[in-house]
Amino acid sequence: MTVVENVRVVGFNPPSVSEPVDVAFGDESQGGSIIAVGKGGGRGYPSAKRVTGIPYLSPGLVCSHTHLYSALARGLLADIKPSKDFGEQLAHLWWKLDRAIDRPILEYSALAGCADAVMCGVTSLVDHHASPEFIDGSLDVIRDAYEAIGLRGVLCYETTDRNGMDGARSGVRENVRFARAVDAGRKAGGKPKIEAMIGGHACFTISDETMALLSDAVASTGRGLHIHAGEDRYDASDSRHRFGADLAVRLDEARCLGPKSIVGHGVWLSKSEIELVNERDAFVAHNARSNMNNNVGYATLLPEVRNAVIGTDGMDGDVLAEFKFAFFKNRDAGGPLWPDFYLAALDRGNRLLERCFGGSFGKIEPGYPADLVLWNYATPTPLVSANVPGHFAFGLSARHVRSVAVGGRFLVEDGRPAFDMEAIFARSRDEAARLWKRMDERS
């Protein structure tokens, strides 16, 4: 049992800041949930661990779309051919990288990526994975990394035809196998912190045959599809040319667009497609930094998306930095959105968790999971309910993260990780060098 004393609780949607209260929560052996919130609420728990001197506490941050397999690409030293467009960038860099991943590389990509994220206040990661030369059991390796760090999350394998139909079938099989393993664990009485989705890489790399397999997997497992769609203009034009349908229409006709689905990027979805995505109550993951880095364009219709969420697309684990870039890119493009839109999108990752896991997430109230961030944020201006979004855009950052808990267990405490970050990063540097060498061997 832990009591955070005399702390102001910050809410995201609607934005709010409470008067100083005590927040009591149980550890994993006590259900890992918030028990009491209120003035003097900690007095009833005299034997609890006390945390004092923290000015602000909030729900944990959710990164709703990432690629942990790219964690070892930072500062990449490999022979990458120049690329004239996004398609060549995928072929020359990312598809070369994912083919070079083996089990040890994946293990330390996942560990390093999870460690990076939790130090930035992220308590839940939604991952979209690819490793064509190591498919079977790959999601177990990532799950083990989540569990070693202590994060909550949702996993899938990004099925694609680009390595042949045998690879596509293996991708579907890995998604279904993992989803059924999660179901078996829950049926046995467990409360898993890791859930499953069904993954597809991008629509232009998925044939009708493979889309039918994904459709069957969605139906048989009861999960949603997590897929890139409309990241680049080519994806949209290819769908109309080869399949005679807009991207969202194609997904919908395959029964793969629903309230548990994530459309990654959606930059080139048309207005009618956004309306269809909204009608099906699906999510669109906005990844501003990746879109800028890949020069794929700006999502001008983002204001029309009902269920916009924030992802990093594997750039790193700092979803709060992503929030800022999303807002400032919107301003740079002359967009109409203000920080409150992006704060609501950041919070909406909790709605995604609710649909995947069941239950409720994202509030500091009794009964909610104790997925928490304690912020050591000293501000020269008042922080009140009316200006919370402005503080997130112009002040608060990952450097203000003091402690992080998931399910009542501290993963970071007083700035110190509960895991051996130094050892993880030392080994990940070795695996990164080996990854880069394997990439060059595949040129």
C-alpha positions in Angstrom: 0.0 0.0 0.0 1.2 3.5 -0.9 -0.1 6.9 -0.1 0.9 10.0 -2.1 0.3 12.8 0.3 -0.8 16.4 -0.4 -0.6 16.1 -4.2 -2.6 17.9 -6.9 -4.3 15.4 -9.3 -4.1 16.4 -13.0 -6.8 15.1 -15.3 -6.6 15.1 -19.1 -10.2 15.0 -20.5 -11.7 17.2 -19.3 -8.6 19.1 -18.2 -8.5 19.5 -14.4 -6.3 20.2 -11.4 -7.6 19.3 -8.0 -6.9 20.8 -4.6 -4.2 19.0 -2.6 -5.4 15.5 -1.7 -4.0 12.1 -0.6 -4.1 9.3 -3.2 -3.9 5.7 -1.7 -3.3 2.7 -4.0 -2.5 -1.0 -3.5 0.4 -2.9 -4.9 0.0 -5.9 -7.2 -0.8 -8.2 -4.2 -3.6 -5.8 -3.3 -5.1 -5.6 -6.8 -2.9 -2.8 -8.1 -5.8 -0.3 -8.0 -6.5 3.1 -6.5 -8.2 2.8 -3.2 -8.9 6.3 -1.9 -8.6 9.9 -3.1 -9.4 12.9 -0.9 -8.2 15.3 1.7 -6.6 13.4 4.6 -7.5 10.2 2.7 -4.2 8.6 3.8 -4.9 8.7 7.5 -6.8 5.4 7.3 -3.7 3.6 6.2 -1.1 4.2 8.9 1.2 1.4 7.8 1.3 2.4 4.2 4.4 3.7 2.4 4.3 7.5 2.3 5.4 9.6 -0.7 5.6 13.3 0.0 6.9 16.5 -1.7 5.5 15.6 -5.2 3.4 18.6 -6.5 1.4 16.8 -9.3 0.1 13.3 -10.1 -1.7 12.2 -13.3 -2.8 9.0 -15.0 -0.1 7.2 -16.9 0.5 8.1 -20.5 -0.6 5.8 -23.4 1.4 5.5 -26.6 -1.2 4.1 -29.0 1.1 3.1 -31.9 4.8 2.3 -31.9 7.3 -0.1 -33.3 9.7 -1.4 -30.7 11.7 -3.2 -33.4 13.0 0.2 -34.4 14.5 1.0 -31.0 18.0 0.0 -32.2 17.8 2.2 -35.3 18.8 5.3 -33.4 22.0 6.7 -34.9 22.0 3.9 -37.5 25.3 3.2 -39.2 24.5 1.0 -42.1 24.7 1.2 -45.9 21.3 2.8 -46.8 20.7 3.8 -50.4 19.3 7.2 -51.1 15.5 7.2 -51.5 13.5 9.4 -53.8 10.1 8.6 -52.1 8.5 6.9 -49.2 8.3 3.5 -50.9 12.0 3.4 -51.5 12.7 4.5 -48.0 10.7 1.5 -46.8 12.6 -0.8 -49.1 16.1 0.6 -48.5 15.8 1.0 -44.7 12.9 -0.4 -42.8 12.3 -3.6 -44.7 16.0 -4.2 -44.7 16.1 -3.6 -40.9 13.1 -5.9 -40.0 14.5 -8.8 -42.1 17.8 -8.5 -40.1 16.0 -9.0 -36.7 16.6 -12.3 -34.9 15.6 -13.3 -31.4 18.4 -11.6 -29.4 18.1 -8.4 -31.4 14.3 -8.4 -30.9 14.7 -9.1 -27.1 16.9 -6.1 -26.6 15.0 -3.9 -29.0 11.9 -4.5 -26.9 13.7 -4.1 -23.6 15.4 -0.9 -24.6 12.2 0.5 -26.1 10.1 -0.3 -23.1 12.7 1.1 -20.7 12.9 4.3 -22.8 9.1 4.7 -22.7 8.6 4.2 -19.0 11.3 6.8 -18.1 9.1 9.2 -20.2 6.0 8.5 -18.1 4.5 6.0 -20.5 2.6 3.2 -18.7 1.0 1.5 -21.7 2.5 0.8 -25.2 0.6 -0.5 -28.2 3.2 -2.2 -30.4 3.0 -3.1 -34.1 5.8 -5.6 -34.7 7.7 -7.1 -37.7 10.6 -9.5 -38.0 10.1 -11.6 -41.2 13.0 -14.0 -40.4 11.7 -14.6 -36.8 7.9 -14.7 -36.8 6.9 -17.7 -34.7 7.1 -16.8 -31.0 8.2 -13.2 -31.7 5.2 -11.8 -29.7 6.2 -13.9 -26.7 9.6 -12.3 -26.7 8.1 -8.8 -26.7 5.6 -9.8 -24.0 8.5 -11.0 -21.9 10.2 -7.6 -22.3 7.0 -5.8 -21.2 6.8 -8.0 -18.2 10.5 -7.5 -17.3 10.0 -3.7 -17.3 6.5 -3.9 -15.9 4.6 -2.1 -18.6 1.0 -2.6 -19.8 0.3 -3.0 -23.5 -1.2 -4.5 -26.6 0.8 -6.5 -29.2 0.4 -7.7 -32.7 2.4 -8.9 -35.7 2.2 -6.8 -38.9 1.2 -9.4 -41.5 2.3 -8.7 -45.1 2.7 -10.3 -48.5 6.0 -8.6 -49.2 7.9 -11.7 -48.2 5.6 -14.2 -49.9 2.4 -15.9 -48.9 4.2 -18.3 -46.6 5.3 -15.3 -44.6 1.8 -13.8 -44.7 0.3 -17.0 -43.3 2.9 -17.2 -40.6 2.1 -13.6 -39.6 -1.6 -14.4 -39.3 -0.8 -17.6 -37.4 1.4 -15.7 -34.9 -1.4 -13.1 -34.2 -4.0 -15.8 -33.6 -1.7 -18.0 -31.5 -0.8 -15.1 -29.2 -4.4 -13.9 -28.9 -5.5 -17.4 -27.9 -2.6 -17.6 -25.4 -3.9 -14.4 -23.8 -7.4 -15.9 -23.6 -6.0 -19.1 -22.0 -4.2 -17.1 -19.4 -7.4 -15.1 -18.5 -9.5 -18.3 -18.5 -7.0 -19.8 -16.0 -7.7 -16.9 -13.6 -4.9 -14.5 -14.6 -5.3 -10.8 -15.2 -2.9 -10.2 -18.0 -1.3 -6.8 -18.5 -0.6 -7.7 -22.1 -3.4 -8.0 -24.7 -3.5 -8.8 -28.4 -4.6 -7.3 -31.6 -4.4 -8.7 -35.2 -1.7 -6.9 -37.2 -1.4 -5.9 -40.8 1.6 -4.0 -42.2 0.1 -1.6 -44.7 -2.8 -2.1 -47.2 -0.6 -1.8 -50.3 1.4 -4.9 -49.1 -1.7 -7.0 -48.4 -3.5 -8.9 -51.1 -7.1 -9.8 -51.1 -6.2 -13.4 -50.1 -4.2 -12.1 -47.0 -6.9 -9.6 -46.2 -9.4 -12.5 -46.0 -7.1 -14.3 -43.6 -6.9 -11.2 -41.4 -10.6 -10.9 -41.5 -11.0 -14.5 -40.3 -8.5 -13.8 -37.6 -10.3 -10.7 -36.4 -13.6 -12.6 -36.3 -12.2 -15.8 -34.6 -10.3 -14.0 -31.9 -12.7 -11.1 -31.2 -9.8 -8.6 -31.6 -9.4 -5.5 -33.7 -7.1 -5.0 -36.7 -4.0 -2.7 -36.2 -2.8 -1.6 -39.6 -1.1 1.2 -41.5 -3.5 2.9 -43.9 -3.0 6.0 -45.9 0.4 6.8 -44.4 1.6 7.8 -47.9 -0.3 9.0 -51.0 0.7 5.8 -52.8 -1.2 3.6 -50.4 -4.4 5.4 -51.2 -3.9 5.4 -55.0 -2.8 1.8 -55.0 -6.0 0.7 -53.2 -8.2 2.4 -55.8 -6.1 1.2 -58.7 -5.5 -2.5 -57.7 -8.6 -3.2 -55.5 -11.2 -0.7 -56.8 -11.9 0.7 -53.4 -10.8 3.4 -51.0 -8.6 2.1 -48.2 -11.2 2.5 -45.4 -13.9 0.9 -47.7 -11.6 -2.0 -48.4 -11.0 -2.6 -44.7 -14.7 -2.2 -43.9 -15.7 -4.7 -46.6 -13.3 -7.2 -45.0 -15.0 -6.6 -41.7 -11.7 -5.2 -40.3 -12.9 -1.8 -39.3 -14.5 -1.6 -35.9 -14.4 -0.2 -32.4 -11.2 -2.2 -31.5 -9.4 -1.2 -34.7 -6.4 1.1 -35.1 -5.7 2.8 -38.4 -2.1 4.0 -38.3 -1.4 7.4 -39.7 -4.5 7.9 -42.0 -2.8 11.0 -43.6 -4.3 10.3 -47.0 -7.8 9.1 -46.0 -10.5 11.1 -47.7 -13.3 12.9 -46.0 -15.8 10.1 -46.8 -13.3 7.6 -45.4 -12.9 9.5 -42.2 -16.7 9.5 -41.9 -16.7 5.7 -42.4 -13.9 5.3 -39.8 -16.0 7.5 -37.4 -19.1 5.5 -38.1 -17.3 2.3 -37.3 -16.0 3.9 -34.1 -12.4 3.0 -35.0 -9.2 4.8 -33.8 -6.7 6.7 -36.0 -3.2 6.9 -34.5 -1.6 10.3 -35.4 2.3 10.1 -35.5 3.4 13.7 -36.3 7.2 13.3 -36.0 7.2 10.2 -38.2 5.0 11.8 -40.8 7.4 14.8 -40.9 10.5 12.7 -41.0 9.2 10.6 -43.9 7.8 13.6 -45.7 4.5 11.9 -46.3 2.3 14.9 -45.9 0.1 16.5 -43.2 -3.2 15.0 -41.9 -5.4 18.0 -42.7 -8.5 16.1 -41.9 -7.4 15.2 -38.4 -9.9 17.6 -36.8 -12.7 15.4 -38.4 -11.4 12.2 -36.7 -13.6 11.3 -33.7 -11.2 8.8 -32.1 -7.8 10.3 -32.7 -5.0 8.9 -30.5 -1.3 9.7 -30.3 1.5 7.3 -31.3 5.3 7.7 -31.8 5.5 5.2 -34.7 8.8 3.9 -33.2 10.6 7.3 -33.2 11.2 6.8 -29.4 9.1 6.3 -26.2 8.4 10.0 -25.5 4.7 10.3 -26.3 4.6 13.7 -24.6 7.2 15.0 -27.1 4.9 13.6 -29.8 2.0 15.5 -28.3 4.0 18.8 -28.6 5.2 18.1 -32.2 1.6 17.2 -33.2 0.4 20.6 -31.9 3.2 22.6 -33.3 3.0 20.9 -36.7 -0.7 21.8 -36.8 0.1 25.4 -36.0 2.9 25.5 -38.7 0.4 24.1 -41.2 -2.2 26.8 -40.3 -4.5 24.2 -38.7 -7.4 25.0 -36.4 -6.5 22.8 -33.5 -5.5 23.8 -30.0 -3.6 21.8 -27.3 -6.9 20.6 -25.7 -7.6 18.5 -28.9 -4.2 16.7 -28.5 -4.6 16.2 -24.8 -8.0 14.6 -25.4 -6.3 12.4 -28.0 -3.6 11.4 -25.5 -6.3 10.5 -23.0 -8.2 8.6 -25.6 -5.5 5.9 -25.5 -7.3 4.8 -22.4 -10.5 4.2 -24.3 -8.5 2.0 -26.6 -7.2 0.1 -23.5 -10.7 -0.3 -22.2 -11.9 -1.9 -25.4 -8.9 -4.2 -25.5 -8.8 -5.2 -21.8 -12.3 -4.4 -20.5 -12.6 -2.3 -17.3 -11.7 1.3 -17.0 -8.5 3.3 -17.4 -7.1 6.8 -17.2 -8.7 8.4 -14.1 -7.5 8.9 -10.5 -10.5 7.5 -8.9 -11.1 4.5 -6.6 -11.2 1.2 -8.5 -9.1 2.4 -11.4 -5.8 0.7 -12.1 -2.9 2.5 -10.3 -1.1 3.4 -13.6 0.3 6.7 -12.4 2.9 9.4 -13.1 4.3 11.6 -10.4 5.5 14.9 -11.8 8.2 17.1 -10.2 7.0 20.2 -12.1 7.9 23.6 -10.8 6.2 26.2 -12.8 6.5 30.0 -12.7 2.8 30.4 -13.7 -0.4 28.9 -12.1 -1.4 25.4 -13.2 -5.2 25.3 -13.0 -8.0 23.4 -14.8 -8.4 26.0 -17.5 -4.8 25.9 -18.7 -3.7 22.3 -18.3 -3.4 21.8 -22.1 -1.3 24.9 -22.4 1.1 23.6 -19.7 1.4 20.3 -21.6 2.2 22.1 -24.8 4.6 24.8 -23.5 5.9 23.5 -20.2 5.6 19.9 -18.9 8.0 17.4 -20.5 9.5 14.0 -19.8 12.3 15.6 -17.8 9.7 16.4 -15.1 8.8 12.7 -14.6 9.7 11.8 -11.0 8.1 8.4 -10.5 6.0 5.9 -12.5 3.7 3.1 -11.3 1.8 0.5 -13.3 -0.7 -1.6 -11.4 0.5 -0.1 -8.2 4.1 -1.2 -8.7 6.8 1.5 -9.0 8.8 1.1 -12.2 10.5 4.4 -11.7 10.9 5.9 -8.2 12.6 9.2 -7.5 14.0 9.2 -11.0 15.6 5.7 -10.6 14.4 2.7 -12.6 13.4 -0.5 -10.8 15.1 -2.4 -13.6 18.8 -2.5 -14.6 18.7 0.1 -17.3 22.5 0.3 -17.6 22.8 -3.4 -18.3 19.9 -3.3 -20.8 21.4 -0.5 -22.7 24.9 -2.0 -22.6 23.6 -5.2 -24.2 21.3 -3.3 -26.6 24.3 -1.4 -28.0 26.0 -4.7 -28.8 22.8 -6.0 -30.5 22.4 -2.7 -32.4 25.9 -3.1 -33.9 25.1 -6.7 -34.8 21.7 -5.6 -36.3 23.5 -2.9 -38.5 26.0 -5.5 -39.7 23.2 -8.0 -40.6 21.5 -5.2 -42.5 24.6 -4.6 -44.6 24.9 -8.3 -45.3 21.4 -8.1 -46.8 22.2 -5.3 -49.3 
